[in-house]
Amino acid sequence: MSLDNISNFLIESKSRLFSAIEKINTNGSGFLVVTKKGKLFGTLTDSDLRRKILDKKIDKNSFVWEICNKKPKYLFIKRKNLEYFADIIFRNNKKIDFIPIVKKNKLVCNIIKRKDLYDSDLLYDFCTLILAGGKGKRLLPITKNLPKPLIEFEGYPYLIQLLNKIKSYKSKKIYLSIFYQKEKIKKQIAENIKKDELNNIKFLEEKKSLGTAGSLFMIKKKISKYIIVLNSDIIFNINLNYLINFHEINKNFLTIAAKDQQVTVPYGVLNFNNNNNFEKIIEKPSINFLINSGIYIFNSEIINFIKKPKKIDMPELINQLRSKKKKIGFFPINEKYIDYGSHQNLYEAKKNFKDYFYYLEAKK
């Protein structure tokens, strides 16, 4: 890593977490070196940050020093065979991808990246299932003759842009479940995806609607470690490597990407005690919820849970996994996200598409 861009990987310990989130999204590494007056203070990863927010132990106005790792691995710049010692650290701890390099007074001067040391990108072993079979009833009359995934943004059908994004993450295979107006979807893909890339896309053609989870049955054989499942009407700029890394570190069977949603009650709310005596009135209180984004990552064994082709929606499948005591986790979305399944959201998505769809080339 050159000194020209190291500032994108440094953050002061007294900075607020919203600044850390912004920097992590900008540098695309999922990692920051935390400094105090330029000296090494700690490190902060995207996974640690999201986990703490999810546990409600912090919020975005908390300070970086409150949650960073204050005992990070580091190396001195004058040490001979610097790469040799970095290699030892990387091989002994697979979760470390960056090592700060410091001067004698612990001033941070550089960073060694795992992928640079081994001169190759470390790619995750996953395939993707995009759910594109819905009728889009909330968007009528637009969807009467046009499948929802083919609605255009910036002059191109969204499904084509989504496929290009997924391809950039080197997904082993992209499965596309289709049902409603499926021939139109197949035609658009044939016209807009390069011929040599079509082999990586497999259509799962539903004879009858299988819901939001039933098409997992049609993935007949395990070809990767993980399966990312996502709705075709969600526009997001999440770096999917962060999602996979979070899933892996937490050893989940299923991880659901969830967005924090604040709802404000437009009235004064009355509080009463158990004896029905008035206690207080709260004017226009706000309540926070975690809402399902429509982005999931499963261990590939999920294909063994659906024994026959039947309609099953994701909530039902998730409840089945819970009853079987499979570990289910939540990945907090800090980035921009919107589903364009309603007229109001479609208007917002078209107006600010570049903000919602911006993403970095996916390299771990």
C-alpha beads as a LAMMPS data file, in Angstrom:
LAMMPS data file: protein, C-alpha beads

364 atoms
363 bonds

1 atom types
1 bond types

-500.0 500.0 xlo xhi
-500.0 500.0 ylo yhi
-500.0 500.0 zlo zhi

Masses

1 110.0

Atoms # bond

1 1 1 0.000 0.000 0.000
2 1 1 1.476 3.367 -0.980
3 1 1 1.694 6.332 1.355
4 1 1 -0.477 8.317 -1.068
5 1 1 -3.682 6.643 0.065
6 1 1 -2.889 5.441 3.581
7 1 1 -4.964 8.310 5.005
8 1 1 -8.079 6.451 3.810
9 1 1 -7.204 3.677 6.266
10 1 1 -6.464 5.843 9.315
11 1 1 -8.904 7.276 11.832
12 1 1 -8.363 9.126 15.096
13 1 1 -9.527 7.399 18.271
14 1 1 -11.736 10.378 19.209
15 1 1 -13.643 10.227 15.921
16 1 1 -17.305 9.231 15.927
17 1 1 -18.380 5.862 14.533
18 1 1 -20.343 7.433 11.678
19 1 1 -16.994 8.744 10.404
20 1 1 -15.500 5.235 10.712
21 1 1 -18.412 3.783 8.745
22 1 1 -17.914 6.382 6.014
23 1 1 -14.174 5.635 5.793
24 1 1 -14.676 1.860 5.711
25 1 1 -17.209 2.244 2.898
26 1 1 -14.823 4.542 1.025
27 1 1 -11.682 2.412 1.239
28 1 1 -13.531 -0.862 0.577
29 1 1 -11.241 -2.888 2.846
30 1 1 -13.448 -3.422 5.889
31 1 1 -10.520 -2.234 8.023
32 1 1 -9.160 0.880 9.734
33 1 1 -6.057 1.645 11.774
34 1 1 -6.994 3.702 14.821
35 1 1 -4.483 6.374 15.847
36 1 1 -4.045 8.788 18.700
37 1 1 -2.122 11.852 17.571
38 1 1 -0.759 9.780 14.706
39 1 1 0.437 6.906 16.916
40 1 1 -0.984 3.401 16.741
41 1 1 -3.903 3.048 19.170
42 1 1 -5.764 0.044 17.752
43 1 1 -7.593 -1.428 14.768
44 1 1 -11.247 -1.578 13.774
45 1 1 -12.940 -3.999 11.376
46 1 1 -16.280 -3.736 9.652
47 1 1 -17.481 -6.959 11.323
48 1 1 -16.633 -5.731 14.829
49 1 1 -18.361 -2.433 14.201
50 1 1 -21.586 -4.004 12.912
51 1 1 -21.665 -6.571 15.717
52 1 1 -21.426 -3.902 18.411
53 1 1 -24.160 -1.809 16.768
54 1 1 -26.355 -4.904 16.536
55 1 1 -25.793 -5.677 20.238
56 1 1 -26.990 -2.120 21.013
57 1 1 -23.757 -1.560 22.951
58 1 1 -22.985 1.511 20.868
59 1 1 -24.571 3.782 18.287
60 1 1 -23.177 5.763 15.391
61 1 1 -22.374 8.721 17.649
62 1 1 -20.153 6.629 19.940
63 1 1 -16.385 7.075 19.794
64 1 1 -14.033 4.814 17.853
65 1 1 -11.842 4.221 20.914
66 1 1 -14.772 2.563 22.707
67 1 1 -14.876 -0.512 20.460
68 1 1 -11.572 -0.800 18.600
69 1 1 -9.105 -3.614 19.234
70 1 1 -6.504 -1.966 21.476
71 1 1 -4.014 -4.835 21.177
72 1 1 -3.488 -5.229 17.440
73 1 1 -0.664 -7.076 15.726
74 1 1 1.884 -4.654 14.230
75 1 1 5.437 -4.554 12.904
76 1 1 8.271 -1.998 13.075
77 1 1 9.404 -0.566 9.758
78 1 1 13.113 -1.127 10.511
79 1 1 12.706 -4.837 11.135
80 1 1 14.602 -6.896 8.586
81 1 1 12.572 -9.314 6.465
82 1 1 9.353 -7.431 7.212
83 1 1 7.391 -9.595 4.796
84 1 1 8.690 -12.768 6.448
85 1 1 7.266 -11.719 9.836
86 1 1 4.020 -10.555 8.230
87 1 1 3.742 -13.961 6.556
88 1 1 4.041 -15.664 9.981
89 1 1 1.246 -13.475 11.409
90 1 1 -1.044 -14.054 8.426
91 1 1 -0.535 -17.825 8.424
92 1 1 -1.088 -18.155 12.177
93 1 1 -4.216 -15.992 12.189
94 1 1 -6.470 -16.369 9.152
95 1 1 -8.759 -13.563 10.392
96 1 1 -6.030 -10.921 10.030
97 1 1 -5.864 -9.321 6.588
98 1 1 -3.950 -6.103 7.437
99 1 1 -0.924 -5.344 9.613
100 1 1 0.002 -1.747 10.577
101 1 1 3.658 -0.788 10.108
102 1 1 5.003 1.733 12.631
103 1 1 8.131 3.730 13.312
104 1 1 10.047 3.473 16.586
105 1 1 7.707 5.972 18.301
106 1 1 4.690 3.935 17.027
107 1 1 3.746 6.518 14.407
108 1 1 1.820 4.638 11.724
109 1 1 3.638 4.847 8.398
110 1 1 2.282 1.994 6.281
111 1 1 0.088 -1.104 6.137
112 1 1 0.796 -4.582 4.798
113 1 1 -2.177 -6.246 3.117
114 1 1 -2.506 -10.019 2.982
115 1 1 -3.513 -10.012 -0.674
116 1 1 -0.517 -7.854 -1.657
117 1 1 1.863 -10.148 0.204
118 1 1 0.611 -13.233 -1.582
119 1 1 -0.026 -11.364 -4.842
120 1 1 -3.534 -12.753 -5.293
121 1 1 -7.090 -11.886 -4.343
122 1 1 -8.620 -14.039 -1.641
123 1 1 -12.043 -14.801 -3.024
124 1 1 -14.922 -16.225 -1.044
125 1 1 -16.463 -19.527 -2.116
126 1 1 -20.102 -18.670 -2.821
127 1 1 -22.868 -18.789 -5.407
128 1 1 -25.871 -16.480 -5.741
129 1 1 -29.612 -16.956 -6.137
130 1 1 -31.528 -13.919 -7.449
131 1 1 -35.302 -14.111 -6.969
132 1 1 -36.871 -12.654 -10.116
133 1 1 -40.166 -14.532 -10.415
134 1 1 -42.593 -12.218 -8.620
135 1 1 -45.507 -10.436 -10.295
136 1 1 -44.822 -7.002 -8.803
137 1 1 -48.490 -6.346 -8.054
138 1 1 -47.744 -3.235 -5.984
139 1 1 -46.291 -1.590 -9.098
140 1 1 -49.300 -2.053 -11.356
141 1 1 -49.966 -0.847 -14.011
142 1 1 -46.194 -0.587 -14.735
143 1 1 -45.723 -4.329 -14.277
144 1 1 -48.705 -5.388 -16.359
145 1 1 -46.467 -5.893 -19.393
146 1 1 -43.023 -5.448 -17.841
147 1 1 -41.428 -7.744 -15.239
148 1 1 -40.362 -5.744 -12.198
149 1 1 -36.641 -6.729 -12.508
150 1 1 -36.560 -5.162 -15.994
151 1 1 -37.612 -1.680 -14.896
152 1 1 -34.884 0.660 -16.129
153 1 1 -32.561 2.863 -14.078
154 1 1 -30.122 5.172 -15.828
155 1 1 -31.139 3.607 -19.163
156 1 1 -30.572 -0.075 -18.313
157 1 1 -32.810 -2.818 -16.859
158 1 1 -31.996 -3.136 -13.168
159 1 1 -31.570 -6.912 -13.365
160 1 1 -28.721 -6.507 -15.856
161 1 1 -26.962 -4.043 -13.559
162 1 1 -27.489 -6.347 -10.582
163 1 1 -26.020 -9.302 -12.494
164 1 1 -22.944 -7.250 -13.383
165 1 1 -22.493 -6.310 -9.747
166 1 1 -22.717 -9.934 -8.582
167 1 1 -20.278 -11.022 -11.305
168 1 1 -17.697 -8.553 -9.984
169 1 1 -17.588 -10.563 -6.743
170 1 1 -16.619 -13.711 -8.687
171 1 1 -19.722 -15.637 -7.665
172 1 1 -19.143 -19.264 -8.683
173 1 1 -22.604 -19.500 -10.210
174 1 1 -25.558 -17.140 -10.501
175 1 1 -28.961 -18.801 -10.306
176 1 1 -31.941 -16.811 -11.492
177 1 1 -35.402 -17.989 -10.434
178 1 1 -38.012 -16.851 -12.970
179 1 1 -41.782 -17.328 -13.344
180 1 1 -43.791 -14.224 -14.317
181 1 1 -43.095 -13.093 -17.930
182 1 1 -39.949 -15.217 -17.840
183 1 1 -39.350 -15.137 -21.616
184 1 1 -38.895 -11.361 -21.483
185 1 1 -36.291 -11.747 -18.752
186 1 1 -34.405 -14.452 -20.686
187 1 1 -34.448 -12.283 -23.822
188 1 1 -33.001 -9.242 -22.010
189 1 1 -30.208 -11.314 -20.485
190 1 1 -29.340 -12.876 -23.836
191 1 1 -29.118 -9.407 -25.388
192 1 1 -27.179 -7.668 -22.593
193 1 1 -24.821 -10.251 -21.086
194 1 1 -21.682 -11.308 -22.965
195 1 1 -21.901 -14.778 -24.500
196 1 1 -18.856 -16.089 -22.634
197 1 1 -20.465 -15.030 -19.328
198 1 1 -23.852 -16.649 -19.960
199 1 1 -22.480 -20.049 -18.934
200 1 1 -22.195 -18.750 -15.378
201 1 1 -25.925 -17.930 -15.256
202 1 1 -28.476 -20.716 -14.787
203 1 1 -32.234 -20.147 -15.029
204 1 1 -34.425 -21.882 -12.467
205 1 1 -37.759 -21.880 -14.304
206 1 1 -40.668 -22.295 -11.898
207 1 1 -43.697 -24.131 -13.327
208 1 1 -45.749 -22.607 -10.529
209 1 1 -44.817 -19.876 -8.081
210 1 1 -42.519 -21.292 -5.382
211 1 1 -42.476 -18.210 -3.161
212 1 1 -39.360 -16.478 -1.905
213 1 1 -37.554 -19.641 -0.753
214 1 1 -38.969 -22.579 -2.732
215 1 1 -36.580 -22.178 -5.670
216 1 1 -33.681 -23.244 -3.406
217 1 1 -34.978 -26.776 -4.066
218 1 1 -34.013 -26.375 -7.723
219 1 1 -30.324 -25.953 -6.873
220 1 1 -29.664 -29.650 -7.149
221 1 1 -26.073 -29.895 -6.066
222 1 1 -23.688 -28.148 -3.711
223 1 1 -21.094 -26.209 -5.703
224 1 1 -19.884 -23.707 -3.105
225 1 1 -19.610 -23.118 0.629
226 1 1 -22.252 -20.380 0.827
227 1 1 -25.358 -19.261 -1.066
228 1 1 -26.339 -15.589 -1.169
229 1 1 -30.053 -15.144 -1.835
230 1 1 -31.451 -11.743 -2.726
231 1 1 -34.587 -10.181 -4.115
232 1 1 -34.276 -8.682 -7.574
233 1 1 -35.923 -5.374 -6.601
234 1 1 -33.421 -4.267 -3.962
235 1 1 -30.887 -1.580 -4.791
236 1 1 -27.910 -1.542 -2.452
237 1 1 -24.263 -0.550 -2.185
238 1 1 -23.279 -3.097 0.450
239 1 1 -19.895 -4.685 -0.188
240 1 1 -20.949 -8.344 -0.225
241 1 1 -17.508 -9.404 0.992
242 1 1 -18.335 -7.695 4.306
243 1 1 -21.538 -9.739 4.527
244 1 1 -19.760 -13.040 3.810
245 1 1 -16.942 -12.214 6.223
246 1 1 -19.461 -11.360 8.960
247 1 1 -21.318 -14.635 8.340
248 1 1 -18.088 -16.615 8.467
249 1 1 -16.672 -14.994 11.607
250 1 1 -19.934 -15.478 13.518
251 1 1 -20.273 -19.094 12.327
252 1 1 -23.917 -18.608 11.360
253 1 1 -25.986 -21.059 9.331
254 1 1 -28.047 -18.118 8.072
255 1 1 -27.283 -14.412 8.203
256 1 1 -30.040 -11.906 7.385
257 1 1 -29.013 -8.427 6.250
258 1 1 -31.176 -6.041 8.285
259 1 1 -31.735 -2.294 8.126
260 1 1 -32.424 -0.189 11.188
261 1 1 -35.770 1.566 10.624
262 1 1 -37.075 4.380 12.809
263 1 1 -40.832 4.913 13.011
264 1 1 -42.214 8.055 14.650
265 1 1 -45.692 7.926 16.180
266 1 1 -47.351 11.218 15.105
267 1 1 -49.256 11.589 18.400
268 1 1 -48.666 11.919 22.106
269 1 1 -48.548 8.438 23.677
270 1 1 -50.039 7.904 27.152
271 1 1 -48.281 5.651 29.666
272 1 1 -50.229 3.951 32.473
273 1 1 -48.992 1.660 35.243
274 1 1 -50.403 -1.762 36.150
275 1 1 -53.117 -0.131 38.278
276 1 1 -54.242 1.873 35.274
277 1 1 -53.005 5.095 36.831
278 1 1 -51.615 7.728 34.482
279 1 1 -47.818 8.115 34.647
280 1 1 -46.699 10.336 31.775
281 1 1 -47.287 11.387 28.205
282 1 1 -44.562 11.025 25.579
283 1 1 -44.910 13.382 22.650
284 1 1 -44.342 11.745 19.230
285 1 1 -42.015 8.935 20.375
286 1 1 -39.733 7.120 17.921
287 1 1 -39.392 3.357 17.839
288 1 1 -36.512 1.497 16.175
289 1 1 -36.994 -1.782 14.305
290 1 1 -34.684 -4.087 12.387
291 1 1 -36.352 -4.728 9.037
292 1 1 -35.579 -7.593 6.681
293 1 1 -33.745 -6.280 3.602
294 1 1 -34.304 -9.303 1.352
295 1 1 -30.593 -10.192 1.353
296 1 1 -29.554 -13.500 2.969
297 1 1 -26.517 -15.734 3.139
298 1 1 -26.940 -19.444 3.886
299 1 1 -24.519 -22.274 4.362
300 1 1 -24.964 -24.393 1.234
301 1 1 -26.482 -27.251 3.254
302 1 1 -29.727 -25.264 3.044
303 1 1 -30.507 -27.055 -0.235
304 1 1 -31.043 -30.255 1.799
305 1 1 -33.815 -28.655 3.870
306 1 1 -36.358 -28.309 1.059
307 1 1 -37.252 -31.846 0.032
308 1 1 -39.746 -31.172 -2.779
309 1 1 -40.825 -28.352 -5.104
310 1 1 -43.457 -26.535 -3.083
311 1 1 -44.280 -22.929 -2.357
312 1 1 -42.456 -21.716 0.717
313 1 1 -41.673 -18.141 1.684
314 1 1 -38.538 -17.054 3.472
315 1 1 -40.159 -16.395 6.907
316 1 1 -41.474 -19.980 6.989
317 1 1 -38.061 -21.395 6.062
318 1 1 -36.338 -19.239 8.673
319 1 1 -38.764 -20.432 11.346
320 1 1 -38.011 -24.036 10.355
321 1 1 -34.286 -23.403 10.736
322 1 1 -34.894 -21.847 14.140
323 1 1 -36.886 -24.910 15.268
324 1 1 -33.922 -27.069 14.233
325 1 1 -31.663 -24.831 16.342
326 1 1 -29.603 -23.599 13.399
327 1 1 -27.647 -20.458 14.221
328 1 1 -29.283 -17.367 12.686
329 1 1 -27.595 -13.972 12.815
330 1 1 -28.240 -10.428 11.592
331 1 1 -25.922 -8.225 9.559
332 1 1 -26.644 -4.512 10.213
333 1 1 -26.813 -2.455 7.026
334 1 1 -25.052 0.888 7.451
335 1 1 -25.031 1.616 3.730
336 1 1 -27.692 2.998 1.387
337 1 1 -30.456 0.522 0.577
338 1 1 -33.934 0.631 -0.948
339 1 1 -36.397 -1.818 -2.505
340 1 1 -38.337 -0.355 -5.402
341 1 1 -41.391 -2.585 -4.978
342 1 1 -43.788 0.319 -4.366
343 1 1 -44.540 3.434 -6.452
344 1 1 -43.153 5.729 -3.765
345 1 1 -39.906 3.758 -3.439
346 1 1 -39.561 3.476 -7.216
347 1 1 -39.748 7.269 -7.502
348 1 1 -37.097 7.654 -4.783
349 1 1 -34.874 4.966 -6.324
350 1 1 -34.973 6.528 -9.792
351 1 1 -34.259 9.976 -8.373
352 1 1 -31.196 8.870 -6.364
353 1 1 -30.131 5.670 -8.117
354 1 1 -26.393 6.412 -8.156
355 1 1 -26.378 6.912 -4.382
356 1 1 -28.135 3.609 -3.752
357 1 1 -26.240 1.528 -6.303
358 1 1 -22.684 2.788 -5.870
359 1 1 -20.290 0.002 -4.957
360 1 1 -16.576 -0.728 -4.958
361 1 1 -15.015 -3.508 -6.993
362 1 1 -15.218 -6.459 -4.671
363 1 1 -11.843 -7.606 -3.489
364 1 1 -11.222 -8.913 -0.028

Bonds

1 1 1 2
2 1 2 3
3 1 3 4
4 1 4 5
5 1 5 6
6 1 6 7
7 1 7 8
8 1 8 9
9 1 9 10
10 1 10 11
11 1 11 12
12 1 12 13
13 1 13 14
14 1 14 15
15 1 15 16
16 1 16 17
17 1 17 18
18 1 18 19
19 1 19 20
20 1 20 21
21 1 21 22
22 1 22 23
23 1 23 24
24 1 24 25
25 1 25 26
26 1 26 27
27 1 27 28
28 1 28 29
29 1 29 30
30 1 30 31
31 1 31 32
32 1 32 33
33 1 33 34
34 1 34 35
35 1 35 36
36 1 36 37
37 1 37 38
38 1 38 39
39 1 39 40
40 1 40 41
41 1 41 42
42 1 42 43
43 1 43 44
44 1 44 45
45 1 45 46
46 1 46 47
47 1 47 48
48 1 48 49
49 1 49 50
50 1 50 51
51 1 51 52
52 1 52 53
53 1 53 54
54 1 54 55
55 1 55 56
56 1 56 57
57 1 57 58
58 1 58 59
59 1 59 60
60 1 60 61
61 1 61 62
62 1 62 63
63 1 63 64
64 1 64 65
65 1 65 66
66 1 66 67
67 1 67 68
68 1 68 69
69 1 69 70
70 1 70 71
71 1 71 72
72 1 72 73
73 1 73 74
74 1 74 75
75 1 75 76
76 1 76 77
77 1 77 78
78 1 78 79
79 1 79 80
80 1 80 81
81 1 81 82
82 1 82 83
83 1 83 84
84 1 84 85
85 1 85 86
86 1 86 87
87 1 87 88
88 1 88 89
89 1 89 90
90 1 90 91
91 1 91 92
92 1 92 93
93 1 93 94
94 1 94 95
95 1 95 96
96 1 96 97
97 1 97 98
98 1 98 99
99 1 99 100
100 1 100 101
101 1 101 102
102 1 102 103
103 1 103 104
104 1 104 105
105 1 105 106
106 1 106 107
107 1 107 108
108 1 108 109
109 1 109 110
110 1 110 111
111 1 111 112
112 1 112 113
113 1 113 114
114 1 114 115
115 1 115 116
116 1 116 117
117 1 117 118
118 1 118 119
119 1 119 120
120 1 120 121
121 1 121 122
122 1 122 123
123 1 123 124
124 1 124 125
125 1 125 126
126 1 126 127
127 1 127 128
128 1 128 129
129 1 129 130
130 1 130 131
131 1 131 132
132 1 132 133
133 1 133 134
134 1 134 135
135 1 135 136
136 1 136 137
137 1 137 138
138 1 138 139
139 1 139 140
140 1 140 141
141 1 141 142
142 1 142 143
143 1 143 144
144 1 144 145
145 1 145 146
146 1 146 147
147 1 147 148
148 1 148 149
149 1 149 150
150 1 150 151
151 1 151 152
152 1 152 153
153 1 153 154
154 1 154 155
155 1 155 156
156 1 156 157
157 1 157 158
158 1 158 159
159 1 159 160
160 1 160 161
161 1 161 162
162 1 162 163
163 1 163 164
164 1 164 165
165 1 165 166
166 1 166 167
167 1 167 168
168 1 168 169
169 1 169 170
170 1 170 171
171 1 171 172
172 1 172 173
173 1 173 174
174 1 174 175
175 1 175 176
176 1 176 177
177 1 177 178
178 1 178 179
179 1 179 180
180 1 180 181
181 1 181 182
182 1 182 183
183 1 183 184
184 1 184 185
185 1 185 186
186 1 186 187
187 1 187 188
188 1 188 189
189 1 189 190
190 1 190 191
191 1 191 192
192 1 192 193
193 1 193 194
194 1 194 195
195 1 195 196
196 1 196 197
197 1 197 198
198 1 198 199
199 1 199 200
200 1 200 201
201 1 201 202
202 1 202 203
203 1 203 204
204 1 204 205
205 1 205 206
206 1 206 207
207 1 207 208
208 1 208 209
209 1 209 210
210 1 210 211
211 1 211 212
212 1 212 213
213 1 213 214
214 1 214 215
215 1 215 216
216 1 216 217
217 1 217 218
218 1 218 219
219 1 219 220
220 1 220 221
221 1 221 222
222 1 222 223
223 1 223 224
224 1 224 225
225 1 225 226
226 1 226 227
227 1 227 228
228 1 228 229
229 1 229 230
230 1 230 231
231 1 231 232
232 1 232 233
233 1 233 234
234 1 234 235
235 1 235 236
236 1 236 237
237 1 237 238
238 1 238 239
239 1 239 240
240 1 240 241
241 1 241 242
242 1 242 243
243 1 243 244
244 1 244 245
245 1 245 246
246 1 246 247
247 1 247 248
248 1 248 249
249 1 249 250
250 1 250 251
251 1 251 252
252 1 252 253
253 1 253 254
254 1 254 255
255 1 255 256
256 1 256 257
257 1 257 258
258 1 258 259
259 1 259 260
260 1 260 261
261 1 261 262
262 1 262 263
263 1 263 264
264 1 264 265
265 1 265 266
266 1 266 267
267 1 267 268
268 1 268 269
269 1 269 270
270 1 270 271
271 1 271 272
272 1 272 273
273 1 273 274
274 1 274 275
275 1 275 276
276 1 276 277
277 1 277 278
278 1 278 279
279 1 279 280
280 1 280 281
281 1 281 282
282 1 282 283
283 1 283 284
284 1 284 285
285 1 285 286
286 1 286 287
287 1 287 288
288 1 288 289
289 1 289 290
290 1 290 291
291 1 291 292
292 1 292 293
293 1 293 294
294 1 294 295
295 1 295 296
296 1 296 297
297 1 297 298
298 1 298 299
299 1 299 300
300 1 300 301
301 1 301 302
302 1 302 303
303 1 303 304
304 1 304 305
305 1 305 306
306 1 306 307
307 1 307 308
308 1 308 309
309 1 309 310
310 1 310 311
311 1 311 312
312 1 312 313
313 1 313 314
314 1 314 315
315 1 315 316
316 1 316 317
317 1 317 318
318 1 318 319
319 1 319 320
320 1 320 321
321 1 321 322
322 1 322 323
323 1 323 324
324 1 324 325
325 1 325 326
326 1 326 327
327 1 327 328
328 1 328 329
329 1 329 330
330 1 330 331
331 1 331 332
332 1 332 333
333 1 333 334
334 1 334 335
335 1 335 336
336 1 336 337
337 1 337 338
338 1 338 339
339 1 339 340
340 1 340 341
341 1 341 342
342 1 342 343
343 1 343 344
344 1 344 345
345 1 345 346
346 1 346 347
347 1 347 348
348 1 348 349
349 1 349 350
350 1 350 351
351 1 351 352
352 1 352 353
353 1 353 354
354 1 354 355
355 1 355 356
356 1 356 357
357 1 357 358
358 1 358 359
359 1 359 360
360 1 360 361
361 1 361 362
362 1 362 363
363 1 363 364
